[in-house]
């Protein structure tokens, strides 16, 4: 009898560790969108593929979230902000308990209805106005204001060798991407000892920036930060080469553009030596999670190999799984199963806001953790440089401190 009891006690923890098993038809529903067609397919399509492959991995090899398959409803926003609101309402109507957008612009169009209803969302690339003040929108990465600060600090610490203040040009995509970058620059430039020149703006559909670059050239900048998407940034870099501005001044890029498609579109020679900041590891890093990302990418979408948008959406899917699994553990499946306000509140308060110490298989720096008042769930960035057509890391991860913006109501 004692032996039997001992065996039961020994086996029980193993059984309980397996967690709940979903009955047929029991799933956890979420909504996800990417701009796979329209003006930015070089970002949206690899992002869509990263979602599809990561969810295949999660459901087939990681037992879903807390033992329940994740049923993800994917939509193509076409980068049409009027369509985004319709998509978010669809997510609500079909019982999804959280949603993700690929871009900060999509989230800007979505966050009104999301915040009004308490429907939690994550933007994979996120801007300052998505996060400030902190409501129901979260970032699995730092924001574009953090991008600028990381680039500027690296420039001052590792590149600038002159006296006085370096002159910095900003070439900004109109909308959330450029605005978030400018937010960081205006907040931190004086503290870092940088002279900001009059910023220039470009459209997402730009095909020539010769005119704007000639204005910048006349100001003789030491460094130019470009905050755009891969296609628009490629136009600027090609034109800077044509005007013999580069090589010469330093060029640095915010995260939204810094991916393999930038190199493909601009040409490796034109991009040689360009710096950028990003929130995931590179495809060459030896971390636990990169092996699976490579395996699924090469199996399903080999053309995306090396693309950082693919890797970004892949990591966000892992984070979403951790959020959902935490919520299942804390409140149970039944609370989450029907969607609606009760499920949204539960996944936010008992999933997102209970996130702590998650490493996402080493694919981003530090750990994922919720800090009250700071809706960035990960706060680490790393510098990269394009060398011989590849994106090569330039050092260790750096933590981005929380910056507060009075213009958005931060206190």
Secondary structure as GFF3:
##gff-version 3
##sequence-region A 1 411
A	DSSP	alpha_helix	2	17	.	.	.	ID=ss1
A	DSSP	beta_strand	27	34	.	.	.	ID=ss2
A	DSSP	alpha_helix	41	61	.	.	.	ID=ss3
A	DSSP	beta_strand	69	76	.	.	.	ID=ss4
A	DSSP	alpha_helix	81	93	.	.	.	ID=ss5
A	DSSP	beta_strand	99	101	.	.	.	ID=ss6
A	DSSP	alpha_helix	104	117	.	.	.	ID=ss7
A	DSSP	beta_strand	121	123	.	.	.	ID=ss8
A	DSSP	alpha_helix	128	131	.	.	.	ID=ss9
A	DSSP	beta_strand	137	139	.	.	.	ID=ss10
A	DSSP	alpha_helix	144	158	.	.	.	ID=ss11
A	DSSP	beta_strand	166	173	.	.	.	ID=ss12
A	DSSP	alpha_helix	176	192	.	.	.	ID=ss13
A	DSSP	beta_strand	194	196	.	.	.	ID=ss14
A	DSSP	beta_strand	200	202	.	.	.	ID=ss15
A	DSSP	alpha_helix	210	218	.	.	.	ID=ss16
A	DSSP	beta_strand	223	227	.	.	.	ID=ss17
A	DSSP	alpha_helix	230	242	.	.	.	ID=ss18
A	DSSP	beta_strand	250	253	.	.	.	ID=ss19
A	DSSP	three_ten_helix	255	257	.	.	.	ID=ss20
A	DSSP	alpha_helix	260	266	.	.	.	ID=ss21
A	DSSP	alpha_helix	268	271	.	.	.	ID=ss22
A	DSSP	beta_strand	275	278	.	.	.	ID=ss23
A	DSSP	alpha_helix	290	300	.	.	.	ID=ss24
A	DSSP	three_ten_helix	302	304	.	.	.	ID=ss25
A	DSSP	alpha_helix	308	331	.	.	.	ID=ss26
A	DSSP	alpha_helix	333	337	.	.	.	ID=ss27
A	DSSP	alpha_helix	340	350	.	.	.	ID=ss28
A	DSSP	three_ten_helix	352	354	.	.	.	ID=ss29
A	DSSP	three_ten_helix	360	362	.	.	.	ID=ss30
A	DSSP	beta_strand	380	387	.	.	.	ID=ss31
A	DSSP	beta_strand	390	393	.	.	.	ID=ss32
A	DSSP	beta_strand	398	399	.	.	.	ID=ss33
A	DSSP	three_ten_helix	406	408	.	.	.	ID=ss34
###
